[in-house]
Amino acid sequence: MYQQLKCRSFAKLNLCLHVTNKRNDGYHEIESIFETINLYDELSFKQNNANSIRFTSDSKKINPSDNLITKTYKEISDNYKITGIDILLKKNIPIGAGLGGGSSNAAVTLHALNSLFKLNISSKKLMEIAQKIGSDVPFFINGGSAIVRGKGEIIEKIDRNEKFYIIVISDLLIHTKDVFENLRSDCYVNTVKNIDLLKSQHNCLENLVMSKYPTLKETKYWLSSFGRVRMSGTGSTLYIEYDNYESAEKANREIGRKYKSLMVSSLKSYDVFS
């Protein structure tokens, strides 16, 4: 009997994003705070006897043969003895929105393959594999809230009180690679200590993205009457943080009349298998 699994693949917000330098390998050094939120894609895994991956998704924006899920399967199948897998992705996290959906999908696929094929890969080794797949993938191995440095591989877990967010979703699809390739060195900032990073709400990429996509700038201006508006990652998601459910719900009712918005919260626990 072939085993199967159903998993949740959670999104994240960048509570701040500092770019401090460009590395010799072409990646950028960052300092950021990542926080997983209760918006998630749904992934189903079922072993097959085809000795290959059969990937399908309800999103036409994803290349079925070239994406982070298929890349993850190849990385594992090249190095471990596994058979084939059928993977179905139901996409709820907007693509190209700075919410880490693809990276989260890859990390969940790592967990699922490790479990289904009983590979007994250690957490440390999973992190090493994750680094090969994408910069944000290591964070999603354990999720939660964390200070993230380097190119995304230096992760320090932190505790935060539960927060509520209104996220405003755009139809814009912004490619992370394009944004970083156009980032000038005068956008870099100096490294800071944890205590200062935890207070920051600055995103080094925001001015660049908003100059390229003026509709985002217009949206931010309109939203500013509801609180401090931030951009997650390389965009295109804008969000406002609230300390309590009631304030967030009230704001969401008004914002939702003009924009596509969602009210989400930070996760109390991170379990992709539940």
Secondary structure as GFF3:
##gff-version 3
##sequence-region A 1 274
A	DSSP	beta_strand	4	22	.	.	.	ID=ss1
A	DSSP	beta_strand	28	48	.	.	.	ID=ss2
A	DSSP	beta_strand	53	57	.	.	.	ID=ss3
A	DSSP	alpha_helix	68	79	.	.	.	ID=ss4
A	DSSP	beta_strand	84	90	.	.	.	ID=ss5
A	DSSP	alpha_helix	101	116	.	.	.	ID=ss6
A	DSSP	alpha_helix	123	133	.	.	.	ID=ss7
A	DSSP	alpha_helix	137	142	.	.	.	ID=ss8
A	DSSP	beta_strand	145	150	.	.	.	ID=ss9
A	DSSP	beta_strand	154	157	.	.	.	ID=ss10
A	DSSP	beta_strand	164	168	.	.	.	ID=ss11
A	DSSP	alpha_helix	176	181	.	.	.	ID=ss12
A	DSSP	three_ten_helix	185	187	.	.	.	ID=ss13
A	DSSP	alpha_helix	194	197	.	.	.	ID=ss14
A	DSSP	alpha_helix	206	212	.	.	.	ID=ss15
A	DSSP	alpha_helix	214	223	.	.	.	ID=ss16
A	DSSP	three_ten_helix	224	226	.	.	.	ID=ss17
A	DSSP	beta_strand	229	231	.	.	.	ID=ss18
A	DSSP	beta_strand	238	242	.	.	.	ID=ss19
A	DSSP	alpha_helix	245	255	.	.	.	ID=ss20
A	DSSP	beta_strand	261	265	.	.	.	ID=ss21
###
